[in-house]
């Protein structure tokens, strides 16, 4: 998945933020055009951020907002609330040539993808 922009310390105009979010959504949908067969009501999510340089932990979690919203909009997960996402694990790696986001959705017991 494409790496969403770092929004943590940004103050964009609402139109600019909307444009960037739409671009991220379009890129992600182009990479994953097929909708899931079932929406997960409960899951864990593991994220690997491949970034230019390591970020603060709170900024890394904040950078995932659009990705989690996209998962909910595309009906991979029922919600991005703690009721649906049990554990959200974020790991950061430095990869200056191929910055990206890799997500793994781990269904809870009784759930299937």
C-alpha positions, 0 to 999 in steps of 0.5 A, a space after each residue: 500500500 502507498 505510504 500516507 503523508 505524515 499529517 502529525 505536524 501539518 496544518 493543511 488547508 481543508 482542500 489540500 488535505 481532501 486532495 491528498 486523502 483522495 489521492 491516497 484512496 485512489 492509489 490504494 484502491 488501484 492496488 487493491 481493487 477487489 472488495 473483501 468477501 466478508 467484513 471483519 467485526 473483530 481483528 488485530 492489525 500489524 503495520 510495517 511503515 517503511 519510511 525515510 527516517 524513524 518517527 515518534 511513536 505517536 506520529 507513526 500511529 497518526 500516519 495510519 489514520 487514512 489507511 484505517 479509514 480506507 480499510 473501513 470504507 472498503 469494508 475490510 473491517 467493520 470499524 476503526 474503533 477499539 471495539 473492532 481493532 483489538 491490537 494495532 502493532 506498528 513497526 518502523 523500518 528505514 527504506 529510503 528507496 521504497 517507502 511504503 506501508 504494509 498491513 496485515 489484518 489478523 482475524 480474531 477467532 471465529 472470523 475469516 477473511 
